[in-house]
Amino acid sequence: MSAVAFIVGFGKGVGSAVAAKFKSEGFKVAVASRSLVPEEVEKSHGYVGVKLDVSRPEQVAAAFERVEKALGPANVVIYNASAFASAPGGKADPLSLAREDFLQGVSVGGIGAFYVAQHANNGFKRLEKTPDTPPSRAFIATGNALPWVDPPLPNLLGLSSGKKVLANVVESCALVYAQTGKRFYYAYEVSPRGGLVRSPDPTTHASVFWNLYNLKEQGDWAVKFTKE
């Protein structure tokens, strides 16, 4: 029975590269995003496609139900969703960011990850009941260095707030669930000097995520890496 990968936040960059990597390794793949046309990805890539707004908990529940009915519970869930908006007033005026943009950054970047992690964990529990040795189970989030940037970047208040929520969700889950064989990671690319990367490398992400899935133990929840 083939393992299942579910990529939430599928697009032309990291999401696409990660989906292709797991498919090349023999996984059945499901993908989701707000703008996705399910029929197109099913025809062009052979993926199960789901249209999904992660800020809507009812849509998250329906997406996981759709994937499990089609493929079974996901062995690995990749959270690659985010929302970017810069404050019009720049670094000197973070509160010039529109309320809707701030809420979108936090909802998509962090709160949606909580919803997705809940359903991922429920699927992991169902995988525990398989007759053979329970398969590897992992939740991997695409992060960035914003939670650790000091001083912060005020113009990116929405994005950085969302990533901080995401990092907190992952850290808490890794602390508690690692002992049950369920692993949680916040993986983020940095520049050679350890700084923020504005154009993440999709191929490197795919390789790092694949290696994280294949780890036998949790290890560090925050995984920093550079372009290969």
TORPA-4810 file (N, C-alpha, C, O; in nm, 3 decimals):
<nodes>
NODE_1_0.084_-0.120_0.000_0.000_0.000_0.000_0.087_0.125_0.000_0.173_0.140_0.087_M
NODE_2_0.066_0.215_-0.097_0.147_0.335_-0.110_0.117_0.434_0.001_0.002_0.448_0.044_S
NODE_3_0.221_0.503_0.047_0.203_0.609_0.145_0.142_0.731_0.076_0.144_0.743_-0.047_A
NODE_4_0.087_0.821_0.158_0.015_0.937_0.105_0.080_1.066_0.153_0.112_1.080_0.271_V
NODE_5_0.099_1.161_0.062_0.148_1.295_0.095_0.039_1.395_0.059_-0.017_1.390_-0.051_A
NODE_6_0.010_1.486_0.150_-0.090_1.591_0.127_-0.020_1.726_0.141_0.025_1.762_0.250_F
NODE_7_-0.013_1.799_0.030_0.054_1.929_0.028_-0.052_2.038_0.031_-0.129_2.053_-0.064_I
NODE_8_-0.057_2.114_0.139_-0.152_2.223_0.155_-0.079_2.353_0.124_0.014_2.392_0.195_V
NODE_9_-0.123_2.419_0.017_-0.053_2.537_-0.031_0.026_2.502_-0.156_0.147_2.521_-0.162_G
NODE_10_-0.047_2.450_-0.255_0.016_2.403_-0.378_0.025_2.516_-0.478_-0.075_2.584_-0.505_F
NODE_11_0.144_2.538_-0.534_0.161_2.641_-0.634_0.280_2.609_-0.723_0.324_2.494_-0.728_G
NODE_12_0.331_2.709_-0.793_0.438_2.687_-0.889_0.575_2.671_-0.824_0.668_2.624_-0.890_K
NODE_13_0.592_2.709_-0.700_0.722_2.706_-0.636_0.744_2.586_-0.547_0.752_2.472_-0.595_G
NODE_14_0.753_2.611_-0.417_0.783_2.506_-0.320_0.679_2.394_-0.322_0.714_2.276_-0.323_V
NODE_15_0.553_2.430_-0.323_0.447_2.328_-0.319_0.457_2.231_-0.435_0.443_2.110_-0.417_G
NODE_16_0.480_2.284_-0.554_0.491_2.200_-0.674_0.612_2.108_-0.666_0.603_1.990_-0.700_S
NODE_17_0.725_2.163_-0.622_0.848_2.083_-0.614_0.836_1.972_-0.510_0.882_1.860_-0.532_A
NODE_18_0.774_2.003_-0.397_0.758_1.901_-0.292_0.663_1.791_-0.338_0.690_1.673_-0.316_V
NODE_19_0.554_1.828_-0.402_0.459_1.728_-0.452_0.528_1.635_-0.553_0.511_1.513_-0.546_A
NODE_20_0.604_1.693_-0.644_0.674_1.613_-0.745_0.776_1.519_-0.680_0.791_1.404_-0.723_A
NODE_21_0.845_1.566_-0.577_0.944_1.483_-0.509_0.880_1.362_-0.444_0.927_1.250_-0.462_K
NODE_22_0.773_1.384_-0.372_0.709_1.271_-0.303_0.646_1.175_-0.403_0.646_1.054_-0.381_F
NODE_23_0.592_1.227_-0.513_0.538_1.137_-0.615_0.649_1.053_-0.676_0.629_0.934_-0.702_K
NODE_24_0.766_1.113_-0.699_0.878_1.039_-0.759_0.929_0.929_-0.666_0.993_0.834_-0.711_S
NODE_25_0.900_0.943_-0.537_0.942_0.843_-0.440_0.833_0.738_-0.415_0.845_0.656_-0.323_E
NODE_26_0.729_0.741_-0.496_0.626_0.638_-0.489_0.504_0.672_-0.406_0.419_0.586_-0.384_G
NODE_27_0.493_0.794_-0.361_0.377_0.836_-0.281_0.257_0.866_-0.370_0.272_0.911_-0.484_F
NODE_28_0.140_0.842_-0.317_0.018_0.898_-0.373_0.009_1.041_-0.320_0.035_1.064_-0.201_K
NODE_29_-0.027_1.135_-0.406_-0.018_1.276_-0.368_-0.153_1.346_-0.383_-0.224_1.330_-0.482_V
NODE_30_-0.185_1.426_-0.281_-0.299_1.516_-0.285_-0.248_1.657_-0.263_-0.153_1.679_-0.188_A
NODE_31_-0.311_1.754_-0.329_-0.269_1.893_-0.318_-0.391_1.982_-0.299_-0.501_1.948_-0.341_V
NODE_32_-0.369_2.097_-0.234_-0.478_2.189_-0.209_-0.429_2.332_-0.209_-0.316_2.360_-0.168_A
NODE_33_-0.515_2.424_-0.255_-0.488_2.567_-0.244_-0.619_2.641_-0.275_-0.715_2.582_-0.324_S
NODE_34_-0.619_2.771_-0.246_-0.739_2.851_-0.270_-0.771_2.865_-0.418_-0.889_2.867_-0.456_R
NODE_35_-0.670_2.873_-0.502_-0.691_2.898_-0.645_-0.687_2.772_-0.730_-0.698_2.779_-0.852_S
NODE_36_-0.671_2.658_-0.666_-0.652_2.533_-0.740_-0.778_2.490_-0.814_-0.890_2.505_-0.764_L
NODE_37_-0.759_2.437_-0.935_-0.867_2.375_-1.012_-0.843_2.225_-1.008_-0.754_2.175_-1.078_V
NODE_38_-0.920_2.150_-0.927_-0.892_2.007_-0.906_-0.876_1.927_-1.034_-0.786_1.844_-1.045_P
NODE_39_-0.963_1.951_-1.132_-0.958_1.874_-1.255_-0.826_1.894_-1.330_-0.776_1.801_-1.394_E
NODE_40_-0.770_2.013_-1.321_-0.647_2.042_-1.393_-0.527_1.967_-1.335_-0.448_1.908_-1.409_E
NODE_41_-0.514_1.968_-1.201_-0.399_1.899_-1.141_-0.414_1.747_-1.150_-0.315_1.675_-1.159_V
NODE_42_-0.537_1.701_-1.147_-0.559_1.557_-1.162_-0.521_1.512_-1.303_-0.464_1.404_-1.322_E
NODE_43_-0.553_1.595_-1.402_-0.523_1.559_-1.540_-0.375_1.577_-1.573_-0.317_1.492_-1.640_K
NODE_44_-0.314_1.686_-1.526_-0.177_1.717_-1.564_-0.072_1.646_-1.479_0.037_1.616_-1.527_S
NODE_45_-0.106_1.617_-1.350_-0.006_1.559_-1.260_-0.047_1.424_-1.199_0.036_1.352_-1.146_H
NODE_46_-0.175_1.393_-1.207_-0.220_1.270_-1.142_-0.240_1.285_-0.993_-0.246_1.186_-0.920_G
NODE_47_-0.252_1.410_-0.945_-0.275_1.434_-0.803_-0.425_1.442_-0.774_-0.504_1.475_-0.862_Y
NODE_48_-0.462_1.411_-0.652_-0.596_1.442_-0.606_-0.595_1.590_-0.567_-0.515_1.632_-0.483_V
NODE_49_-0.682_1.668_-0.628_-0.683_1.812_-0.603_-0.802_1.857_-0.523_-0.913_1.806_-0.540_G
NODE_50_-0.779_1.953_-0.432_-0.885_2.005_-0.347_-0.873_2.156_-0.341_-0.765_2.209_-0.313_V
NODE_51_-0.981_2.225_-0.368_-0.985_2.371_-0.351_-1.006_2.401_-0.204_-1.101_2.350_-0.144_K
NODE_52_-0.918_2.483_-0.145_-0.921_2.497_0.001_-0.874_2.635_0.046_-0.769_2.683_0.003_L
NODE_53_-0.952_2.697_0.132_-0.913_2.816_0.204_-0.885_2.772_0.348_-0.978_2.740_0.421_D
NODE_54_-0.757_2.771_0.388_-0.720_2.714_0.519_-0.773_2.795_0.636_-0.773_2.747_0.749_V
NODE_55_-0.817_2.919_0.611_-0.872_2.999_0.719_-1.015_2.960_0.753_-1.074_3.012_0.849_S
NODE_56_-1.072_2.868_0.676_-1.209_2.820_0.699_-1.205_2.677_0.752_-1.179_2.584_0.676_R
NODE_57_-1.229_2.659_0.882_-1.215_2.525_0.941_-1.305_2.419_0.877_-1.267_2.302_0.869_P
NODE_58_-1.423_2.460_0.831_-1.512_2.363_0.768_-1.454_2.314_0.635_-1.475_2.199_0.597_E
NODE_59_-1.382_2.402_0.565_-1.318_2.360_0.440_-1.200_2.267_0.466_-1.175_2.174_0.390_Q
NODE_60_-1.127_2.293_0.574_-1.015_2.206_0.610_-1.067_2.066_0.640_-1.010_1.967_0.593_V
NODE_61_-1.174_2.056_0.718_-1.232_1.926_0.750_-1.277_1.854_0.623_-1.252_1.735_0.608_A
NODE_62_-1.343_1.926_0.533_-1.391_1.865_0.409_-1.275_1.820_0.321_-1.284_1.716_0.255_A
NODE_63_-1.167_1.896_0.319_-1.050_1.861_0.237_-0.988_1.731_0.284_-0.957_1.644_0.202_A
NODE_64_-0.969_1.715_0.415_-0.911_1.592_0.466_-1.005_1.473_0.443_-0.959_1.362_0.416_F
NODE_65_-1.133_1.496_0.454_-1.229_1.388_0.426_-1.219_1.344_0.281_-1.223_1.224_0.251_E
NODE_66_-1.206_1.440_0.190_-1.194_1.409_0.047_-1.067_1.329_0.020_-1.070_1.231_-0.054_R
NODE_67_-0.956_1.372_0.080_-0.829_1.304_0.056_-0.831_1.162_0.113_-0.785_1.068_0.048_V
NODE_68_-0.884_1.148_0.233_-0.886_1.014_0.295_-0.976_0.918_0.219_-0.945_0.800_0.208_E
NODE_69_-1.087_0.967_0.167_-1.175_0.880_0.089_-1.107_0.835_-0.040_-1.126_0.722_-0.084_K
NODE_70_-1.028_0.925_-0.100_-0.963_0.893_-0.227_-0.837_0.811_-0.211_-0.810_0.721_-0.290_A
NODE_71_-0.757_0.843_-0.106_-0.624_0.785_-0.095_-0.596_0.716_0.038_-0.508_0.630_0.046_L
NODE_72_-0.669_0.752_0.142_-0.638_0.705_0.277_-0.575_0.817_0.358_-0.547_0.924_0.303_G
NODE_73_-0.552_0.796_0.488_-0.491_0.899_0.572_-0.351_0.936_0.522_-0.277_0.851_0.473_P
NODE_74_-0.317_1.062_0.535_-0.186_1.109_0.489_-0.076_1.071_0.587_-0.090_1.091_0.708_A
NODE_75_0.032_1.016_0.535_0.151_0.987_0.616_0.230_1.114_0.644_0.292_1.128_0.750_N
NODE_76_0.228_1.205_0.547_0.298_1.332_0.564_0.208_1.444_0.514_0.152_1.436_0.405_V
NODE_77_0.196_1.548_0.595_0.120_1.667_0.557_0.218_1.785_0.553_0.286_1.814_0.651_V
NODE_78_0.223_1.850_0.439_0.310_1.966_0.420_0.224_2.092_0.428_0.130_2.107_0.350_I
NODE_79_0.257_2.183_0.520_0.183_2.308_0.530_0.265_2.418_0.464_0.365_2.464_0.519_Y
NODE_80_0.222_2.459_0.345_0.298_2.555_0.265_0.217_2.681_0.237_0.252_2.760_0.149_N
NODE_81_0.108_2.701_0.311_0.021_2.815_0.288_0.072_2.939_0.360_0.123_2.930_0.472_A
NODE_82_0.059_3.054_0.297_0.096_3.181_0.360_0.027_3.294_0.285_-0.023_3.275_0.174_S
NODE_83_0.024_3.411_0.348_-0.035_3.528_0.285_0.059_3.647_0.308_0.097_3.675_0.422_A
NODE_84_0.095_3.714_0.201_0.192_3.823_0.210_0.128_3.957_0.178_0.059_3.971_0.077_F
NODE_85_0.152_4.054_0.264_0.114_4.192_0.237_0.207_4.282_0.316_0.232_4.258_0.434_A
NODE_86_0.259_4.383_0.252_0.351_4.477_0.317_0.276_4.604_0.354_0.192_4.652_0.278_S
NODE_87_0.306_4.659_0.470_0.241_4.783_0.514_0.272_4.896_0.417_0.389_4.919_0.385_A
NODE_88_0.170_4.967_0.368_0.194_5.077_0.271_0.289_5.183_0.324_0.362_5.247_0.248_P
NODE_89_0.287_5.203_0.456_0.374_5.304_0.515_0.515_5.256_0.541_0.598_5.331_0.595_G
NODE_90_0.544_5.132_0.504_0.678_5.077_0.521_0.714_5.051_0.666_0.627_5.040_0.753_G
NODE_91_0.844_5.041_0.693_0.892_5.009_0.827_0.857_5.116_0.930_0.852_5.088_1.050_K
NODE_92_0.833_5.236_0.884_0.803_5.346_0.976_0.658_5.347_1.023_0.623_5.420_1.116_A
NODE_93_0.574_5.266_0.959_0.431_5.270_0.994_0.366_5.133_0.976_0.289_5.114_0.882_D
NODE_94_0.396_5.036_1.066_0.338_4.902_1.053_0.186_4.901_1.064_0.120_4.812_1.010_P
NODE_95_0.129_5.000_1.136_-0.016_5.002_1.153_-0.089_5.058_1.032_-0.211_5.070_1.032_L
NODE_96_-0.013_5.092_0.927_-0.078_5.129_0.801_-0.126_5.005_0.725_-0.199_5.016_0.627_S
NODE_97_-0.084_4.888_0.771_-0.130_4.763_0.710_-0.281_4.751_0.728_-0.332_4.769_0.839_L
NODE_98_-0.352_4.720_0.621_-0.497_4.706_0.630_-0.534_4.594_0.726_-0.468_4.490_0.732_A
NODE_99_-0.641_4.615_0.800_-0.686_4.515_0.896_-0.707_4.380_0.828_-0.670_4.276_0.883_R
NODE_100_-0.767_4.382_0.710_-0.793_4.257_0.639_-0.664_4.185_0.603_-0.657_4.063_0.609_E
NODE_101_-0.561_4.262_0.567_-0.433_4.201_0.531_-0.364_4.141_0.653_-0.303_4.035_0.645_D
NODE_102_-0.374_4.210_0.767_-0.316_4.155_0.890_-0.386_4.026_0.929_-0.320_3.926_0.961_F
NODE_103_-0.518_4.027_0.928_-0.594_3.907_0.964_-0.565_3.792_0.868_-0.557_3.676_0.909_L
NODE_104_-0.550_3.824_0.741_-0.520_3.721_0.642_-0.383_3.660_0.669_-0.366_3.538_0.660_Q
NODE_105_-0.285_3.744_0.703_-0.151_3.694_0.732_-0.150_3.599_0.850_-0.085_3.495_0.847_G
NODE_106_-0.222_3.635_0.955_-0.227_3.551_1.074_-0.314_3.427_1.051_-0.278_3.317_1.095_V
NODE_107_-0.426_3.445_0.984_-0.519_3.333_0.964_-0.460_3.226_0.873_-0.466_3.107_0.904_S
NODE_108_-0.404_3.269_0.761_-0.347_3.173_0.666_-0.212_3.122_0.714_-0.183_3.002_0.708_V
NODE_109_-0.128_3.214_0.764_0.005_3.174_0.805_0.010_3.089_0.929_0.096_3.001_0.940_G
NODE_110_-0.080_3.114_1.025_-0.071_3.042_1.152_-0.195_2.968_1.197_-0.188_2.849_1.228_G
NODE_111_-0.308_3.036_1.201_-0.430_2.972_1.253_-0.473_2.856_1.164_-0.515_2.752_1.213_I
NODE_112_-0.463_2.875_1.033_-0.495_2.767_0.941_-0.407_2.645_0.963_-0.452_2.532_0.946_G
NODE_113_-0.282_2.669_1.002_-0.191_2.558_1.030_-0.240_2.476_1.149_-0.224_2.354_1.152_A
NODE_114_-0.299_2.544_1.246_-0.355_2.472_1.361_-0.468_2.380_1.316_-0.474_2.264_1.356_F
NODE_115_-0.559_2.433_1.233_-0.667_2.349_1.181_-0.612_2.228_1.106_-0.656_2.115_1.127_Y
NODE_116_-0.516_2.253_1.018_-0.459_2.146_0.936_-0.385_2.044_1.024_-0.397_1.924_1.003_V
NODE_117_-0.311_2.093_1.124_-0.239_2.002_1.213_-0.334_1.913_1.291_-0.305_1.795_1.313_A
NODE_118_-0.448_1.968_1.332_-0.548_1.886_1.402_-0.592_1.768_1.317_-0.595_1.654_1.364_Q
NODE_119_-0.626_1.795_1.193_-0.675_1.689_1.106_-0.562_1.594_1.064_-0.584_1.474_1.048_H
NODE_120_-0.442_1.649_1.047_-0.328_1.563_1.017_-0.306_1.465_1.131_-0.283_1.346_1.108_A
NODE_121_-0.312_1.514_1.253_-0.291_1.429_1.370_-0.399_1.322_1.382_-0.370_1.209_1.422_N
NODE_122_-0.522_1.357_1.349_-0.629_1.256_1.351_-0.600_1.145_1.251_-0.624_1.027_1.279_N
NODE_123_-0.549_1.183_1.134_-0.513_1.082_1.035_-0.396_0.998_1.082_-0.392_0.877_1.058_G
NODE_124_-0.299_1.061_1.149_-0.185_0.986_1.204_-0.233_0.881_1.303_-0.180_0.769_1.306_F
NODE_125_-0.332_0.916_1.382_-0.387_0.821_1.480_-0.449_0.701_1.409_-0.434_0.587_1.453_K
NODE_126_-0.518_0.728_1.299_-0.578_0.616_1.226_-0.472_0.527_1.164_-0.490_0.405_1.153_R
NODE_127_-0.361_0.587_1.124_-0.251_0.506_1.069_-0.189_0.416_1.175_-0.133_0.311_1.141_L
NODE_128_-0.199_0.454_1.301_-0.145_0.371_1.409_-0.214_0.235_1.417_-0.159_0.139_1.469_E
NODE_129_-0.334_0.230_1.364_-0.413_0.108_1.373_-0.387_0.011_1.259_-0.453_-0.093_1.249_K
NODE_130_-0.291_0.044_1.173_-0.257_-0.047_1.064_-0.199_-0.176_1.122_-0.132_-0.171_1.225_T
NODE_131_-0.223_-0.290_1.058_-0.179_-0.418_1.114_-0.028_-0.433_1.124_0.022_-0.504_1.212_P
NODE_132_0.045_-0.368_1.036_0.191_-0.378_1.038_0.249_-0.268_1.127_0.175_-0.198_1.196_D
NODE_133_0.379_-0.254_1.125_0.444_-0.148_1.201_0.391_-0.012_1.154_0.389_0.013_1.033_T
NODE_134_0.348_0.074_1.246_0.295_0.205_1.205_0.394_0.279_1.117_0.512_0.290_1.151_P
NODE_135_0.347_0.331_1.003_0.437_0.400_0.910_0.484_0.533_0.967_0.429_0.585_1.064_P
NODE_136_0.586_0.588_0.905_0.637_0.719_0.944_0.528_0.824_0.923_0.458_0.822_0.821_S
NODE_137_0.514_0.915_1.020_0.411_1.019_1.014_0.473_1.153_1.049_0.540_1.166_1.152_R
NODE_138_0.451_1.253_0.964_0.515_1.382_0.988_0.431_1.497_0.933_0.366_1.486_0.829_A
NODE_139_0.435_1.606_1.007_0.376_1.734_0.965_0.494_1.829_0.946_0.570_1.853_1.040_F
NODE_140_0.509_1.883_0.825_0.622_1.969_0.794_0.570_2.103_0.743_0.496_2.107_0.644_I
NODE_141_0.608_2.211_0.809_0.563_2.343_0.771_0.675_2.420_0.701_0.791_2.416_0.743_A
NODE_142_0.639_2.489_0.595_0.733_2.577_0.528_0.740_2.707_0.607_0.644_2.784_0.612_T
NODE_143_0.854_2.732_0.670_0.869_2.852_0.749_0.960_2.953_0.684_0.995_2.940_0.567_G
NODE_144_0.999_3.053_0.760_1.107_3.144_0.722_1.171_3.193_0.851_1.133_3.152_0.960_N
NODE_145_1.267_3.280_0.839_1.343_3.323_0.957_1.277_3.436_1.035_1.333_3.481_1.135_A
NODE_146_1.160_3.483_0.992_1.098_3.598_1.057_1.078_3.584_1.209_1.095_3.683_1.280_L
NODE_147_1.042_3.466_1.260_1.026_3.458_1.406_1.154_3.489_1.485_1.147_3.518_1.604_P
NODE_148_1.269_3.482_1.418_1.396_3.504_1.487_1.468_3.632_1.443_1.576_3.663_1.495_W
NODE_149_1.410_3.704_1.349_1.474_3.827_1.302_1.470_3.933_1.413_1.364_3.964_1.467_V
NODE_150_1.586_3.988_1.444_1.598_4.087_1.552_1.690_4.200_1.508_1.809_4.176_1.486_D
NODE_151_1.638_4.323_1.494_1.501_4.364_1.526_1.402_4.315_1.419_1.443_4.282_1.308_P
NODE_152_1.274_4.312_1.452_1.174_4.264_1.356_1.159_4.359_1.238_1.208_4.472_1.240_P
NODE_153_1.089_4.312_1.136_1.061_4.394_1.018_0.917_4.445_1.028_0.824_4.372_0.993_L
NODE_154_0.897_4.568_1.076_0.762_4.618_1.103_0.669_4.618_0.981_0.548_4.602_0.996_P
NODE_155_0.726_4.636_0.863_0.642_4.641_0.743_0.582_4.504_0.708_0.489_4.496_0.628_N
NODE_156_0.637_4.397_0.768_0.586_4.262_0.741_0.512_4.207_0.862_0.521_4.088_0.894_L
NODE_157_0.438_4.293_0.930_0.373_4.256_1.055_0.278_4.138_1.040_0.276_4.049_1.125_L
NODE_158_0.199_4.136_0.934_0.104_4.027_0.915_0.173_3.895_0.888_0.138_3.793_0.949_G
NODE_159_0.270_3.896_0.798_0.342_3.774_0.763_0.420_3.720_0.882_0.417_3.601_0.911_L
NODE_160_0.492_3.809_0.951_0.574_3.763_1.063_0.488_3.713_1.178_0.526_3.617_1.245_S
NODE_161_0.374_3.776_1.202_0.284_3.728_1.308_0.231_3.589_1.276_0.222_3.503_1.363_S
NODE_162_0.197_3.567_1.149_0.151_3.435_1.108_0.258_3.329_1.125_0.229_3.219_1.172_G
NODE_163_0.382_3.362_1.088_0.491_3.264_1.102_0.522_3.236_1.248_0.560_3.124_1.283_K
NODE_164_0.507_3.336_1.335_0.531_3.312_1.477_0.425_3.219_1.535_0.457_3.133_1.618_K
NODE_165_0.300_3.236_1.493_0.195_3.143_1.536_0.227_3.003_1.485_0.216_2.905_1.559_V
NODE_166_0.266_2.993_1.359_0.299_2.864_1.299_0.412_2.796_1.376_0.403_2.678_1.409_L
NODE_167_0.518_2.872_1.406_0.630_2.814_1.480_0.587_2.765_1.617_0.633_2.661_1.663_A
NODE_168_0.500_2.839_1.684_0.452_2.800_1.816_0.369_2.672_1.810_0.383_2.585_1.896_N
NODE_169_0.284_2.661_1.708_0.205_2.539_1.691_0.296_2.419_1.671_0.277_2.314_1.734_V
NODE_170_0.395_2.434_1.584_0.486_2.322_1.555_0.568_2.285_1.678_0.581_2.167_1.711_V
NODE_171_0.623_2.383_1.747_0.704_2.354_1.865_0.624_2.281_1.971_0.673_2.184_2.030_E
NODE_172_0.502_2.326_1.996_0.418_2.261_2.097_0.385_2.118_2.060_0.389_2.028_2.144_S
NODE_173_0.353_2.096_1.932_0.318_1.960_1.887_0.439_1.868_1.891_0.428_1.752_1.930_C
NODE_174_0.555_1.919_1.850_0.676_1.837_1.853_0.709_1.794_1.995_0.750_1.681_2.019_A
NODE_175_0.690_1.885_2.090_0.720_1.855_2.229_0.634_1.742_2.283_0.682_1.656_2.357_L
NODE_176_0.507_1.743_2.246_0.411_1.650_2.306_0.399_1.519_2.228_0.392_1.412_2.289_V
NODE_177_0.397_1.526_2.095_0.363_1.408_2.016_0.481_1.324_1.970_0.462_1.213_1.920_Y
NODE_178_0.602_1.374_1.986_0.719_1.298_1.940_0.727_1.161_2.005_0.769_1.064_1.943_A
NODE_179_0.686_1.153_2.132_0.694_1.026_2.204_0.596_0.922_2.149_0.607_0.803_2.180_Q
NODE_180_0.501_0.966_2.067_0.405_0.873_2.007_0.440_0.841_1.861_0.364_0.774_1.792_T
NODE_181_0.555_0.890_1.816_0.599_0.860_1.680_0.548_0.956_1.575_0.566_0.933_1.456_G
NODE_182_0.484_1.065_1.619_0.434_1.166_1.525_0.525_1.287_1.534_0.547_1.341_1.643_K
NODE_183_0.580_1.330_1.419_0.683_1.433_1.421_0.634_1.562_1.354_0.556_1.559_1.258_R
NODE_184_0.681_1.674_1.407_0.638_1.805_1.360_0.762_1.894_1.339_0.849_1.902_1.425_F
NODE_185_0.767_1.960_1.221_0.883_2.042_1.186_0.844_2.177_1.127_0.748_2.189_1.051_Y
NODE_186_0.921_2.278_1.165_0.916_2.410_1.103_1.048_2.424_1.029_1.152_2.448_1.091_Y
NODE_187_1.044_2.409_0.898_1.168_2.407_0.818_1.180_2.537_0.738_1.086_2.578_0.670_A
NODE_188_1.296_2.600_0.748_1.309_2.729_0.681_1.449_2.749_0.623_1.551_2.717_0.685_Y
NODE_189_1.448_2.804_0.503_1.573_2.833_0.434_1.629_2.968_0.479_1.554_3.063_0.501_E
NODE_190_1.760_2.975_0.493_1.827_3.101_0.527_1.938_3.127_0.424_1.978_3.037_0.350_V
NODE_191_1.985_3.249_0.421_2.096_3.285_0.334_2.225_3.225_0.388_2.227_3.178_0.502_S
NODE_192_2.332_3.224_0.310_2.460_3.171_0.361_2.505_3.238_0.490_2.579_3.178_0.568_P
NODE_193_2.461_3.361_0.513_2.497_3.431_0.636_2.394_3.412_0.747_2.407_3.469_0.856_R
NODE_194_2.293_3.331_0.719_2.191_3.302_0.820_2.074_3.397_0.822_1.993_3.394_0.914_G
NODE_195_2.063_3.482_0.721_1.957_3.581_0.717_1.833_3.535_0.642_1.825_3.421_0.594_G
NODE_196_1.737_3.625_0.633_1.610_3.598_0.567_1.629_3.579_0.417_1.704_3.653_0.354_L
NODE_197_1.561_3.479_0.360_1.564_3.453_0.216_1.432_3.499_0.156_1.325_3.459_0.201_V
NODE_198_1.439_3.583_0.055_1.317_3.636_-0.005_1.265_3.551_-0.121_1.148_3.560_-0.157_R
NODE_199_1.350_3.468_-0.178_1.308_3.380_-0.288_1.353_3.238_-0.255_1.460_3.196_-0.299_S
NODE_200_1.274_3.163_-0.179_1.312_3.028_-0.138_1.335_2.937_-0.259_1.269_2.951_-0.362_P
NODE_201_1.428_2.844_-0.245_1.461_2.752_-0.354_1.372_2.627_-0.346_1.383_2.551_-0.250_D
NODE_202_1.285_2.605_-0.444_1.192_2.492_-0.438_1.260_2.355_-0.432_1.217_2.268_-0.356_P
NODE_203_1.365_2.336_-0.512_1.432_2.206_-0.516_1.494_2.171_-0.382_1.485_2.056_-0.337_T
NODE_204_1.556_2.268_-0.318_1.616_2.244_-0.187_1.509_2.210_-0.085_1.527_2.119_-0.004_T
NODE_205_1.399_2.282_-0.088_1.289_2.252_0.004_1.241_2.108_-0.013_1.220_2.036_0.084_H
NODE_206_1.224_2.067_-0.138_1.176_1.931_-0.165_1.272_1.827_-0.107_1.228_1.729_-0.048_A
NODE_207_1.401_1.849_-0.124_1.501_1.756_-0.073_1.502_1.753_0.080_1.506_1.646_0.141_S
NODE_208_1.498_1.871_0.141_1.498_1.879_0.287_1.372_1.815_0.346_1.380_1.740_0.444_V
NODE_209_1.258_1.842_0.287_1.133_1.786_0.338_1.133_1.633_0.327_1.085_1.564_0.417_F
NODE_210_1.186_1.583_0.218_1.194_1.438_0.201_1.284_1.376_0.307_1.251_1.272_0.364_W
NODE_211_1.396_1.439_0.333_1.487_1.388_0.435_1.426_1.395_0.575_1.446_1.305_0.657_N
NODE_212_1.351_1.501_0.603_1.285_1.511_0.733_1.182_1.401_0.751_1.171_1.342_0.858_L
NODE_213_1.107_1.373_0.646_1.007_1.266_0.656_1.072_1.133_0.691_1.013_1.052_0.762_Y
NODE_214_1.191_1.111_0.641_1.258_0.982_0.661_1.339_0.970_0.789_1.400_0.866_0.814_N
NODE_215_1.340_1.074_0.871_1.406_1.063_1.000_1.334_0.962_1.088_1.213_0.943_1.076_L
NODE_216_1.409_0.897_1.176_1.351_0.796_1.265_1.302_0.857_1.396_1.215_0.801_1.463_K
NODE_217_1.360_0.971_1.434_1.322_1.038_1.558_1.297_1.185_1.531_1.339_1.238_1.428_E
NODE_218_1.228_1.251_1.623_1.192_1.391_1.605_1.312_1.482_1.582_1.317_1.550_1.480_Q
NODE_219_1.407_1.484_1.671_1.517_1.580_1.659_1.466_1.721_1.679_1.362_1.741_1.743_G
NODE_220_1.537_1.820_1.628_1.496_1.959_1.642_1.368_1.986_1.565_1.350_1.938_1.453_D
NODE_221_1.279_2.063_1.625_1.154_2.098_1.557_1.176_2.211_1.456_1.109_2.216_1.353_W
NODE_222_1.271_2.300_1.484_1.304_2.410_1.393_1.427_2.370_1.312_1.535_2.353_1.367_A
NODE_223_1.409_2.356_1.182_1.516_2.306_1.096_1.558_2.414_0.999_1.481_2.454_0.911_V
NODE_224_1.680_2.463_1.015_1.734_2.570_0.933_1.826_2.510_0.826_1.907_2.423_0.855_K
NODE_225_1.811_2.559_0.702_1.895_2.504_0.595_1.926_2.613_0.492_1.860_2.717_0.488_F
NODE_226_2.026_2.587_0.409_2.065_2.678_0.302_2.042_2.612_0.167_2.026_2.491_0.158_T
NODE_227_2.042_2.691_0.062_2.022_2.640_-0.072_2.131_2.541_-0.110_2.249_2.565_-0.084_K
NODE_228_2.092_2.430_-0.170_2.187_2.327_-0.210_2.262_2.368_-0.335_2.347_2.293_-0.384_E
</nodes>
